[in-house]
Amino acid sequence: MSSSFIPLAGCLANATQQQTAFAESVLHLFKSTFSPTPSNVLADYTAAEADYTTYEALTLTAWLSPILAPGNGFMINSPEVQFSTGDTTPAVGNLIGGCYLVDATGALRLTIVFASPVPMELAYQGIPISLTYLFPTGQ
């Protein structure tokens, strides 16, 4: 049986390419009533998108440069962003089940399901998020 792996140089090239592809990507939140699977399409996420009073999706204009990942390979990180209800209790509140990333071309690229729903129902509630995308060597 043969084996394969991605050399570190390949991991770096893949991470750099993805960093460029993720520029101007948009991070969205979805409600906890949606339980996404790998076969869900963007329209499914859009139908379940958060709609609390002050909600707006956030643009990630640029990702940080690739760095060596703990263990093996490379990784890229998004800048930290924060969703917030603001200083007024929203007229419409949500329980948030997770987030999803859509690239600048409109392609669904990443889903994160939170371990438990996060309320966005009162003034000053928020969700800080920093995304990490790993490019392992496979060994």
ZADO-914912 format. One line per field, with one value per residue: residue in three letters; y, x, z of N, C-alpha, C, O in turn. Coordinates in nm, 4 decimals. Example, Ala and Ser with C-alpha at 12.3 -4.5 7.8 and 13.67 -1.06 7.14 Angstrom:
vexba <- (ALA,SER)
nnorth <- (-0.5690,-0.2250)
neast <- (1.3190,1.2850)
nup <- (0.7800,0.7080)
canorth <- (-0.4500,-0.1060)
caeast <- (1.2300,1.3670)
caup <- (0.7800,0.7140)
cnorth <- (-0.3300,0.0030)
ceast <- (1.3200,1.2900)
cup <- (0.7800,0.7870)
onorth <- (-0.3319,0.1138)
oeast <- (1.4236,1.3409)
oup <- (0.8465,0.8039)
//
This chain:
vexba <- (MET,SER,SER,SER,PHE,ILE,PRO,LEU,ALA,GLY,CYS,LEU,ALA,ASN,ALA,THR,GLN,GLN,GLN,THR,ALA,PHE,ALA,GLU,SER,VAL,LEU,HIS,LEU,PHE,LYS,SER,THR,PHE,SER,PRO,THR,PRO,SER,ASN,VAL,LEU,ALA,ASP,TYR,THR,ALA,ALA,GLU,ALA,ASP,TYR,THR,THR,TYR,GLU,ALA,LEU,THR,LEU,THR,ALA,TRP,LEU,SER,PRO,ILE,LEU,ALA,PRO,GLY,ASN,GLY,PHE,MET,ILE,ASN,SER,PRO,GLU,VAL,GLN,PHE,SER,THR,GLY,ASP,THR,THR,PRO,ALA,VAL,GLY,ASN,LEU,ILE,GLY,GLY,CYS,TYR,LEU,VAL,ASP,ALA,THR,GLY,ALA,LEU,ARG,LEU,THR,ILE,VAL,PHE,ALA,SER,PRO,VAL,PRO,MET,GLU,LEU,ALA,TYR,GLN,GLY,ILE,PRO,ILE,SER,LEU,THR,TYR,LEU,PHE,PRO,THR,GLY,GLN)
nnorth <- (-0.1180,0.2191,0.5432,0.8833,1.2358,1.5878,1.8033,2.0467,2.2808,2.2669,2.2857,2.5476,2.6853,2.6198,2.7389,3.0086,3.0547,3.0124,3.2161,3.4409,3.3808,3.4041,3.6739,3.9521,3.7930,3.6935,3.6762,3.5080,3.4610,3.1848,3.0752,2.8816,2.6885,2.5650,2.2888,2.2281,2.0171,1.8497,1.8380,2.0508,2.3465,2.6861,2.8342,2.7096,2.7895,3.0659,3.0879,3.0347,3.2353,3.4622,3.7128,3.9056,4.2253,4.4188,4.2834,4.2218,4.0812,4.0239,4.1564,4.0093,4.1544,4.0965,3.8166,3.6936,3.6417,3.3224,3.0864,2.8514,2.5626,2.4292,2.1117,2.0003,2.1277,2.4270,2.7255,2.9611,3.2609,3.4430,3.7948,3.8997,3.9331,4.0867,4.0147,4.1928,4.2936,4.5523,4.8554,4.8464,4.6547,4.4128,4.4352,4.2124,3.9034,3.6409,3.2952,3.1799,2.9409,2.8945,2.9801,3.0826,3.0938,3.2837,3.3182,3.5834,3.5339,3.4301,3.1686,2.9080,2.8404,2.7531,2.6124,2.6591,2.5054,2.5939,2.4771,2.5046,2.6873,3.0436,3.3237,3.6113,3.8346,4.0335,4.3648,4.4514,4.1921,3.9657,3.8088,3.7150,3.6288,3.4441,3.2971,2.9937,2.8282,2.5248,2.3707,2.0803,1.8522,1.5914,1.3882)
neast <- (0.0842,0.0558,0.1622,0.0755,0.1379,0.1188,0.3725,0.5416,0.5945,0.3930,0.1687,0.2025,0.1749,-0.0923,-0.2221,-0.1592,-0.2848,-0.5513,-0.5796,-0.5828,-0.8142,-1.0084,-1.0230,-1.2291,-1.4413,-1.7552,-1.8936,-2.1548,-2.4331,-2.6297,-2.9567,-3.0418,-3.2291,-3.1672,-2.9943,-2.7211,-2.5836,-2.3191,-2.4298,-2.6028,-2.7014,-2.6174,-2.8586,-3.0119,-2.8838,-2.9158,-3.1916,-3.2123,-3.0772,-2.9609,-3.1705,-3.1948,-3.2644,-3.0452,-2.8757,-2.6197,-2.4378,-2.0827,-1.8000,-1.4923,-1.2200,-0.9474,-0.7346,-0.5052,-0.1503,-0.0134,0.0924,0.3091,0.1441,0.0523,0.1797,0.1535,0.1916,0.0370,-0.1438,-0.4135,-0.5547,-0.8500,-0.9174,-1.0246,-1.3700,-1.6751,-2.0016,-2.2849,-2.5494,-2.5765,-2.6461,-2.9089,-3.1927,-3.2834,-3.5709,-3.6454,-3.5218,-3.2700,-3.1684,-2.8530,-2.7106,-2.4722,-2.2126,-2.1412,-1.9305,-1.9028,-1.7501,-1.6027,-1.6988,-1.9431,-1.9621,-2.0296,-1.8184,-1.7350,-1.8503,-1.9439,-2.0614,-2.1951,-2.1220,-2.3263,-2.6353,-2.6172,-2.7394,-2.8838,-3.0403,-3.0666,-2.9643,-2.6243,-2.5265,-2.3030,-2.0993,-1.7834,-1.5644,-1.3052,-1.1679,-0.9996,-0.8181,-0.6979,-0.4180,-0.3072,-0.0210,-0.0837,0.0391)
nup <- (0.0000,-0.0816,0.0437,0.1151,0.1435,0.2131,0.1386,0.3490,0.2008,0.0100,0.1766,0.2688,0.0247,-0.0357,0.1842,0.1436,-0.1016,-0.0223,0.1650,-0.0004,-0.1485,0.0493,0.1046,0.1526,0.2264,0.3805,0.6992,0.8507,1.0789,1.2001,1.3043,1.5990,1.5451,1.3135,1.1942,1.0479,0.7887,0.6040,0.3480,0.3146,0.1372,0.0359,0.0253,0.2210,0.4542,0.4345,0.4629,0.7312,0.8528,1.1043,1.2506,1.4444,1.5885,1.5520,1.3839,1.1444,0.8783,0.8742,0.7085,0.6239,0.5525,0.5069,0.5618,0.8090,0.7568,0.6520,0.9018,1.0706,1.1803,1.5016,1.5592,1.2693,0.9349,0.7958,0.8915,0.8595,0.9893,1.0607,1.1045,1.4294,1.4841,1.5983,1.6759,1.7849,2.0052,2.0670,2.2538,2.3275,2.4101,2.1775,1.9645,1.8264,1.9061,1.8952,1.9259,1.8702,1.6599,1.5280,1.2893,0.9497,0.6611,0.3700,0.0618,-0.1433,-0.3969,-0.3554,-0.2716,-0.0431,0.2228,0.4812,0.7866,1.1216,1.4018,1.7024,2.0353,2.2200,2.1996,2.1533,2.3153,2.1688,2.2704,2.4578,2.5604,2.5024,2.4581,2.2966,2.0392,2.0004,1.7354,1.5877,1.3148,1.2264,0.9840,0.8811,0.7226,0.6912,0.6851,0.6667,0.7954)
canorth <- (0.0000,0.3435,0.6490,1.0169,1.3488,1.7175,1.8652,2.1782,2.3824,2.2584,2.3399,2.6934,2.7327,2.6083,2.8395,3.1397,3.0608,3.0269,3.3506,3.5301,3.3482,3.4455,3.8204,4.0046,3.6947,3.7480,3.5853,3.5173,3.3777,3.1166,3.0481,2.7500,2.5940,2.5035,2.1922,2.2032,1.8979,1.8807,1.8448,2.1734,2.4469,2.8228,2.8767,2.6581,2.8782,3.1972,3.0770,3.0263,3.3401,3.5447,3.8341,3.9906,4.3631,4.4906,4.1901,4.2363,3.9963,4.1008,4.1292,3.9870,4.2111,4.0289,3.7172,3.7056,3.5612,3.1847,3.0534,2.7090,2.5157,2.3353,1.9754,1.9941,2.2071,2.5712,2.7708,3.1035,3.3084,3.5657,3.8934,3.8794,4.0203,4.0720,4.0422,4.2541,4.3445,4.6963,4.9003,4.8416,4.5201,4.4014,4.4062,4.0724,3.8344,3.5070,3.2038,3.1565,2.8052,2.8885,3.0784,3.0287,3.1855,3.2886,3.3934,3.6984,3.4879,3.3814,3.0253,2.8669,2.7850,2.6994,2.6153,2.6301,2.4850,2.6195,2.3664,2.5330,2.8130,3.1686,3.4193,3.7498,3.8757,4.1448,4.4662,4.4231,4.0557,3.9629,3.6866,3.7398,3.5129,3.4434,3.1695,2.9332,2.7310,2.4441,2.3021,1.9825,1.7716,1.4595,1.2891)
caeast <- (0.0000,0.1325,0.1199,0.0927,0.1266,0.1434,0.4928,0.5198,0.5904,0.2584,0.0759,0.2175,0.1148,-0.2381,-0.2671,-0.1472,-0.3921,-0.6790,-0.5802,-0.6267,-0.9537,-1.0978,-1.0314,-1.3646,-1.5444,-1.8558,-1.9307,-2.2971,-2.4808,-2.7569,-3.0365,-3.0216,-3.3289,-3.1076,-2.8875,-2.6616,-2.5045,-2.2340,-2.5045,-2.6820,-2.6559,-2.6220,-2.9980,-3.0579,-2.8268,-2.9793,-3.3264,-3.2007,-2.9865,-3.0036,-3.2445,-3.2195,-3.2846,-2.9260,-2.7869,-2.5703,-2.3231,-1.9586,-1.7012,-1.3538,-1.1501,-0.8198,-0.6940,-0.3656,-0.0559,0.0032,0.1938,0.3175,0.0415,0.1017,0.1665,0.2084,0.1245,0.0232,-0.2798,-0.4436,-0.6548,-0.9218,-0.9159,-1.1389,-1.4863,-1.7706,-2.1431,-2.3337,-2.6872,-2.5713,-2.6803,-3.0546,-3.2489,-3.3441,-3.7147,-3.6453,-3.4029,-3.2435,-3.0685,-2.7638,-2.6577,-2.3387,-2.1808,-2.0965,-1.8482,-1.9290,-1.6402,-1.6415,-1.7689,-2.0749,-1.9569,-2.0287,-1.6846,-1.7062,-1.9591,-1.9096,-2.1790,-2.1574,-2.1497,-2.4603,-2.6848,-2.5757,-2.8499,-2.8673,-3.1761,-3.0620,-2.8625,-2.4840,-2.4827,-2.2172,-2.0280,-1.6563,-1.5258,-1.1839,-1.1665,-0.8713,-0.8302,-0.5771,-0.3681,-0.2146,0.0610,-0.1459,0.1152)
caup <- (0.0000,-0.0886,0.1352,0.0585,0.2342,0.1501,0.1959,0.4100,0.0950,-0.0474,0.2770,0.2641,-0.1007,-0.0211,0.2807,0.0787,-0.2015,0.0488,0.2237,-0.1081,-0.1830,0.1586,0.1147,0.1304,0.2596,0.4711,0.8070,0.8858,1.1888,1.1761,1.4241,1.6588,1.4933,1.1950,1.2230,0.9161,0.7574,0.4886,0.2218,0.3040,0.0414,0.0863,0.0429,0.3508,0.5561,0.4194,0.5196,0.8774,0.8985,1.2177,1.2157,1.5603,1.5453,1.5053,1.3132,1.0078,0.8492,0.8836,0.6038,0.6650,0.4368,0.4831,0.6610,0.8492,0.6791,0.6997,1.0014,1.0999,1.2726,1.6022,1.5089,1.1336,0.8335,0.8114,0.9187,0.8456,1.0847,1.0265,1.2123,1.5192,1.4647,1.7079,1.6564,1.9080,2.0051,2.0912,2.3890,2.3453,2.3944,2.0441,1.9554,1.7832,1.9531,1.8401,1.9797,1.7568,1.6588,1.4702,1.1863,0.8208,0.5834,0.2261,0.0009,-0.2249,-0.5169,-0.3152,-0.2413,0.0969,0.2428,0.6138,0.8852,1.2604,1.4863,1.8410,2.1274,2.2714,2.1420,2.2167,2.3061,2.1248,2.3073,2.5520,2.5333,2.5299,2.4305,2.1796,2.0033,1.9321,1.6547,1.5065,1.2451,1.1936,0.8753,0.8884,0.6017,0.7487,0.5962,0.6541,0.8722)
cnorth <- (0.1248,0.4427,0.7836,1.1208,1.4757,1.7768,2.0031,2.2884,2.3837,2.3135,2.4925,2.7501,2.7277,2.7144,2.9790,3.1590,3.0826,3.1640,3.4522,3.5070,3.3973,3.5971,3.8643,3.8982,3.7548,3.6394,3.6137,3.4318,3.3060,3.0843,2.9035,2.6465,2.5207,2.4127,2.1527,2.0705,1.9333,1.8930,1.9691,2.2709,2.5861,2.8698,2.8275,2.7478,3.0149,3.1972,3.0773,3.1366,3.4201,3.6675,3.9185,4.1366,4.4320,4.4031,4.2412,4.1454,4.0837,4.0576,4.1154,4.0315,4.1411,3.9308,3.7371,3.6113,3.4205,3.1729,2.9021,2.6728,2.4282,2.1927,1.9638,2.0808,2.3561,2.6039,2.9189,3.1368,3.4332,3.6691,3.8649,3.9816,3.9964,4.1097,4.0945,4.2966,4.4958,4.7297,4.9030,4.6981,4.5117,4.3747,4.2615,4.0114,3.6988,3.4270,3.1623,3.0177,2.7945,2.9962,3.0073,3.1380,3.1709,3.3727,3.5031,3.6589,3.4357,3.2329,3.0023,2.7937,2.7168,2.7127,2.5843,2.6205,2.5024,2.5011,2.3819,2.6676,2.9348,3.2689,3.5558,3.8136,3.9958,4.2452,4.4158,4.2764,4.0562,3.8278,3.7266,3.6135,3.5413,3.3046,3.1240,2.8256,2.6582,2.3752,2.2005,1.9080,1.6336,1.3520,1.3170)
ceast <- (0.0891,0.0810,0.1427,0.0826,0.1522,0.2682,0.4603,0.5116,0.4532,0.1540,0.0800,0.1531,-0.0377,-0.2931,-0.2642,-0.2579,-0.5278,-0.6909,-0.6304,-0.7733,-1.0523,-1.1055,-1.1717,-1.4729,-1.6375,-1.8960,-2.0751,-2.3248,-2.6082,-2.8242,-3.0185,-3.1239,-3.2792,-2.9929,-2.8212,-2.5855,-2.4161,-2.3101,-2.5927,-2.6182,-2.6757,-2.7652,-3.0550,-3.0086,-2.8953,-3.1189,-3.3238,-3.1128,-3.0468,-3.0783,-3.2777,-3.2046,-3.1602,-2.8313,-2.7468,-2.4490,-2.1979,-1.8586,-1.5624,-1.2662,-1.0194,-0.7928,-0.5466,-0.2785,-0.0434,0.1156,0.1968,0.2119,0.1056,0.0805,0.2292,0.1273,0.1285,-0.1216,-0.2906,-0.5543,-0.7226,-0.8955,-1.0359,-1.2478,-1.5819,-1.9105,-2.1959,-2.4797,-2.6890,-2.6183,-2.8299,-3.1024,-3.3196,-3.4952,-3.7350,-3.5150,-3.3886,-3.1579,-2.9842,-2.7007,-2.5177,-2.3189,-2.1374,-2.0280,-1.8808,-1.8173,-1.6933,-1.7133,-1.9086,-2.0791,-1.9517,-1.8975,-1.6620,-1.8290,-1.9012,-2.0407,-2.1334,-2.1977,-2.2867,-2.5048,-2.6419,-2.6904,-2.8036,-3.0050,-3.1812,-2.9556,-2.7253,-2.4430,-2.3998,-2.1518,-1.8990,-1.6139,-1.3950,-1.1751,-1.0235,-0.8950,-0.6959,-0.5458,-0.2622,-0.1346,-0.0014,-0.0675,0.1008)
cup <- (0.0000,0.0150,0.0669,0.1690,0.1547,0.2148,0.2545,0.3054,0.0282,0.0472,0.2769,0.1377,-0.0919,0.0733,0.2190,-0.0248,-0.1332,0.1137,0.1211,-0.1415,-0.0764,0.1760,0.0748,0.1513,0.3646,0.5711,0.8485,1.0087,1.1460,1.3092,1.4703,1.6115,1.3696,1.2387,1.0914,0.9092,0.6371,0.3566,0.2096,0.2062,0.1002,0.1103,0.1759,0.4639,0.5532,0.4804,0.6721,0.9354,1.0130,1.1682,1.3390,1.5159,1.4899,1.4227,1.1755,0.9931,0.8447,0.7760,0.6645,0.5476,0.4057,0.5961,0.6918,0.7667,0.7369,0.8029,1.0192,1.2037,1.3801,1.5513,1.3722,1.0389,0.8615,0.8452,0.8883,0.9440,1.0306,1.1353,1.3035,1.4864,1.5808,1.6621,1.7896,1.8930,2.0239,2.2318,2.4170,2.3260,2.2603,2.0525,1.9120,1.8292,1.8867,1.9362,1.8605,1.7687,1.6037,1.3662,1.0594,0.7406,0.4356,0.1636,-0.0909,-0.3535,-0.4854,-0.2833,-0.0907,0.1246,0.3764,0.7018,1.0220,1.3372,1.6308,1.9293,2.1934,2.2154,2.2245,2.2026,2.2565,2.1444,2.4005,2.5091,2.5772,2.5148,2.3032,2.1595,1.9318,1.8571,1.5818,1.4450,1.2178,1.0894,0.8659,0.7555,0.6476,0.6417,0.5736,0.7256,1.0192)
onorth <- (0.1322,0.4282,0.7941,1.0954,1.4707,1.7985,2.0675,2.3802,2.4903,2.3808,2.5587,2.8520,2.8208,2.7734,3.0583,3.2665,3.1618,3.2220,3.5391,3.6026,3.4287,3.6449,3.8182,3.9119,3.8538,3.5266,3.7275,3.3402,3.3584,3.0684,2.8152,2.5274,2.4245,2.4559,2.0539,2.0205,2.0373,1.9532,1.9911,2.2770,2.6021,2.9399,2.8958,2.7779,3.0715,3.2952,3.1158,3.1326,3.4427,3.7187,3.9934,4.1653,4.4992,4.4440,4.2959,4.1342,4.2030,3.9385,4.1979,3.9543,4.1275,3.9581,3.7912,3.5121,3.4012,3.2392,2.8330,2.7440,2.3595,2.1593,1.9225,2.1042,2.4050,2.5204,2.9924,3.0521,3.5168,3.6339,3.8116,4.0996,3.8971,4.2212,4.0460,4.3305,4.5604,4.6422,4.9562,4.6286,4.5939,4.2995,4.1957,4.0618,3.6473,3.4829,3.1146,2.9817,2.6953,3.0908,2.8895,3.2562,3.0599,3.4852,3.5140,3.7418,3.4010,3.1760,3.0700,2.6949,2.6289,2.8110,2.4938,2.7140,2.4327,2.4330,2.2828,2.7532,2.9293,3.2968,3.6074,3.8424,4.0541,4.2126,4.3458,4.2404,4.1368,3.7437,3.7677,3.5031,3.6476,3.2048,3.2060,2.7411,2.7213,2.3278,2.2294,1.9014,1.5680,1.2346,1.2450)
oeast <- (0.1866,-0.0296,0.2206,0.0252,0.2016,0.2690,0.3634,0.4307,0.4025,0.0604,-0.0235,0.0843,-0.1052,-0.3979,-0.3561,-0.3173,-0.6094,-0.7994,-0.7113,-0.8486,-1.1670,-1.1869,-1.2258,-1.5838,-1.6038,-1.9280,-2.1121,-2.2485,-2.6858,-2.7584,-2.9846,-3.1056,-3.3420,-2.9042,-2.8610,-2.5320,-2.4369,-2.2589,-2.6521,-2.4959,-2.7428,-2.7900,-3.1373,-3.0826,-2.9281,-3.1598,-3.4220,-3.0777,-3.1677,-3.0528,-3.3755,-3.1386,-3.1703,-2.7186,-2.8280,-2.3674,-2.2058,-1.8355,-1.5199,-1.2418,-0.9836,-0.8242,-0.4721,-0.3278,-0.0609,0.2188,0.1001,0.1931,0.2039,-0.0285,0.3444,0.0085,0.2106,-0.2107,-0.1918,-0.6370,-0.6610,-0.8555,-1.1372,-1.2206,-1.5701,-1.9348,-2.1562,-2.5262,-2.7909,-2.6288,-2.8730,-3.0569,-3.4065,-3.5405,-3.8297,-3.4079,-3.4840,-3.0844,-3.0376,-2.6451,-2.4495,-2.3971,-2.1018,-2.0613,-1.8858,-1.7926,-1.8139,-1.7818,-1.9843,-2.1874,-1.8775,-1.8673,-1.5762,-1.9026,-1.8190,-2.1207,-2.0425,-2.2962,-2.3549,-2.4211,-2.6319,-2.7344,-2.6993,-3.0762,-3.2877,-2.8670,-2.7131,-2.3327,-2.4230,-2.1489,-1.9030,-1.6264,-1.3765,-1.1748,-0.9363,-0.9829,-0.5922,-0.6355,-0.1426,-0.1738,0.0257,-0.1037,0.1572)
oup <- (0.0748,0.0671,-0.0278,0.2749,0.0420,0.3359,0.2142,0.3189,-0.0065,0.0041,0.2840,0.1436,-0.1356,0.0467,0.2396,-0.0342,-0.1805,0.1174,0.1534,-0.1607,-0.1081,0.2550,-0.0257,0.0996,0.4296,0.5335,0.8773,1.0393,1.0660,1.4121,1.3915,1.6365,1.3253,1.3123,1.0297,1.0081,0.5747,0.2622,0.1041,0.1941,0.2022,0.2084,0.2370,0.5576,0.6575,0.5426,0.7356,1.0533,1.0182,1.0592,1.3394,1.4160,1.3873,1.3945,1.1009,1.0846,0.8151,0.7551,0.7453,0.4548,0.2887,0.7120,0.6101,0.7129,0.8572,0.7931,0.9873,1.3024,1.3523,1.5049,1.3593,1.0609,0.9390,0.8293,0.8906,0.9778,0.9645,1.2462,1.2580,1.4643,1.6526,1.6159,1.8955,1.7842,1.9996,2.3177,2.5192,2.2352,2.2311,2.1388,1.9551,1.7954,1.8284,2.0175,1.7604,1.8725,1.6292,1.3558,1.0604,0.7500,0.3826,0.2069,-0.1131,-0.4134,-0.5761,-0.2690,-0.0195,0.0575,0.3849,0.6935,1.0364,1.3381,1.6760,1.9010,2.2194,2.1867,2.3471,2.0911,2.2968,2.0482,2.4205,2.4301,2.6777,2.5559,2.2130,2.2494,1.8158,1.9100,1.5225,1.5172,1.1893,1.1058,0.8453,0.6858,0.6439,0.5252,0.4730,0.7176,1.1015)
//
